[in-house]
Amino acid sequence: MSPDILQLPLLQERLNSVYGTRRCEELWNLVGLVKPGLICAVEDGIQGGWFRGQVLECVRNRRVIVR
């Protein structure tokens, strides 16, 4: 197992503290910055955890379709 794997829980915690806040839509407006092909971190709202993803389509504001 790679030592980098051990950093994942810390990264998850940091992502949640920044993007899991009220009004984050206003604070972290990414319109124009997010484009198809961009590699990103994706939170699984059902099973929990963060995963590596890729933006396929920008729907509106911060709503995107990822794989």
C-alpha positions as CSV (number, residue, x, y, z in Angstrom):
1,M,0.0,0.0,0.0
2,S,1.3,3.4,-0.9
3,P,2.0,5.9,1.9
4,D,-0.1,8.4,0.0
5,I,-3.2,6.3,0.8
6,L,-2.8,7.3,4.4
7,Q,-3.3,11.0,3.5
8,L,-6.8,10.3,2.0
9,P,-8.7,10.7,5.2
10,L,-7.0,14.0,5.9
11,L,-7.8,15.2,2.4
12,Q,-11.5,14.1,2.8
13,E,-11.7,16.1,6.0
14,R,-10.2,19.2,4.5
15,L,-12.5,19.0,1.4
16,N,-15.6,18.6,3.6
17,S,-14.6,21.5,5.9
18,V,-14.3,23.9,2.9
19,Y,-17.1,22.7,0.5
20,G,-19.5,21.2,3.0
21,T,-20.6,24.6,4.4
22,R,-23.7,26.6,4.1
23,R,-23.8,29.1,1.2
24,C,-20.8,27.4,-0.4
25,E,-22.5,28.0,-3.8
26,E,-21.8,31.7,-3.2
27,L,-18.4,31.3,-1.6
28,W,-17.0,28.9,-4.1
29,N,-18.5,29.9,-7.4
30,L,-16.7,27.9,-10.1
31,V,-18.6,29.1,-13.2
32,G,-16.1,29.3,-16.1
33,L,-13.4,27.4,-14.3
34,V,-14.9,23.9,-14.5
35,K,-14.8,22.5,-18.0
36,P,-15.3,19.0,-19.4
37,G,-12.1,16.9,-19.0
38,L,-11.2,18.5,-15.7
39,I,-10.0,16.0,-13.1
40,C,-11.8,16.5,-9.8
41,A,-12.6,15.1,-6.4
42,V,-16.2,13.7,-6.2
43,E,-18.1,13.1,-2.9
44,D,-20.3,10.0,-2.9
45,G,-23.4,11.2,-1.0
46,I,-24.9,7.7,-0.6
47,Q,-21.9,5.5,0.4
48,G,-19.7,8.4,1.7
49,G,-16.1,9.1,0.9
50,W,-14.3,11.1,-1.9
51,F,-13.2,9.7,-5.2
52,R,-11.2,10.9,-8.2
53,G,-13.5,11.9,-11.1
54,Q,-13.5,13.6,-14.4
55,V,-16.0,16.3,-15.5
56,L,-18.1,15.1,-18.4
57,E,-20.6,18.0,-18.7
58,C,-21.3,21.3,-17.0
59,V,-25.1,21.5,-16.3
60,R,-25.3,24.8,-14.4
61,N,-23.5,26.7,-11.7
62,R,-21.6,24.1,-9.7
63,R,-23.7,21.2,-11.0
64,V,-21.7,18.9,-13.2
65,I,-21.9,15.4,-14.5
66,V,-18.8,13.3,-13.7
67,R,-17.5,9.9,-14.2
